[in-house]
Structure formats: structure tokens, C-alpha cells
Amino acid sequence: EDQVTQSPEALRLQEGESSSLNCSYTVSGLRGLFWYRQDPGKGPEFLFTLYSAGEEKEKERLKATLTKKESFLHITAPKPEDSATYLCAVEGDKIIFGKGTRLHILP
Amino acid sequence: NAGVTQTPKFRVLKTGQSMTLLCAQDMNHEYMYWYRQDPGMGLRLIHYSVGEGTTAKGEVPDGYNVSRLKKQNFLLGLESAAPSQTSVYFCASSLTNLAKNIQYFGAGTRLSVL
């Protein structure tokens, strides 16, 4: 059965303290792995799509990487405005979303 | 550019009442989706549409119906609301269902069923 597990559930960091969020997945025939950002009271906003193991993408302080079993979202020198819930989704025969990681950056 | 617009933003229903949630997109996207998001759970797909006049069941379709009479609109109906349908509902749209399936989401509808 296809599934997506995100860890940790919640993460509190000091401003400038780099860390990584994990998305482990099991899917038959990965067509794409997606990262979204969701702010409180809003809908998810697209960040990255990764298609194959070894692929990396960057946007400002965020960098997403992909292996055959997991993806990492690396956050370098985060700022308070990076506080949000980060969602991972995988697409095989269907799209499955993880439960998300709530990230809180303290000033 | 409005993107994906959901109405209403909030709604309170009594058990057994019916209602329709409206989703409108102005990006000429073929695919549209309805999800529900509950605390401690990921987004779960209720129904989706691959084009005007088509609908298909997702992961949790029971108790919901949908219609896609116009390409830009996707309606989600609750015929007889139940407390278990208290949730935040998100609509999304995408250009295709290929690997570049970037979904654009609305701001959500917060529904409480008493």
C-alpha cells in the first residue's frame, strides 16, 4: 500500500538554526514527489517537484532532495517568516499527502 | 489573477441539512479536486474531475457528491450533513495529471456540522 510519513511532526528552531524535514514514502511507480507550504488558515502553496532519485531543487533558504525511499527539505538559516506547516505528497497511481511537519522559527 | 476561489469560507450546519461548496478557477485547468483536511491527518481526496462533465471518486467519497458542469467550476455537495463531515475542505486545480501535476489550492472552507 502506498504511504507517506513525515517527521518530525513539529519542530521549533531558533532563527538561523539550520535543520531538515523528512518525508519517507512507499509507492509503486513514483511519478513525482511534491513539497507544499501551508500557512495557518490558508491552502497549501506549491514549493517543489522532484521526479527521480538524486534530484535536488532550491528556492531561497529551502533545498529539497530525493532518494529512492525519502525526501528531505533542508532549511538553511531560517527566518521567522519560514514558520509554516510543510506538506509532502507523492504521486504514483494517485496522490497521497503526508500529515505535515509544523515548523516554528523563534526570533 | 484570482487562481482558485472557494465559497463560502465558513459554514455551520445542523445534522441532516444540505449544502453546496463552490470552487472556481480562472487558470483554464482541466483537472479539479476536492480534499478534506482533519487534525492529525493528511489531505484526503474526496472526488476529482479530469475535465468538464466528468467526475470520479477519491479516497473518501461517501456522503459527498460533485458536479463539473462548466470547466471552471467544481461543486461539492453534502446531501445530509453529519458531524463526521466537520472539516476544512480544500479545492485544487491542475493543468494535467502528468508528473508535472502541480496543484493550486483555494483558501479552504471551514465547515462545522452540529
Interface residues (C-beta under 8 A of the other chain):
Chain A: V4 R31 G32 F34 Y36 G41 K42 G43 P44 E45 F46 T49 Y51 L87 A89 E91 K94 I95 I96 F97 G98 K99 G100
Chain B: V4 Y35 G40 M41 G42 L43 R44 L45 G58 E59 F90 A92 L98 A99 K100 N101 I102 Q103 Y104 F105 G106 A107 G108
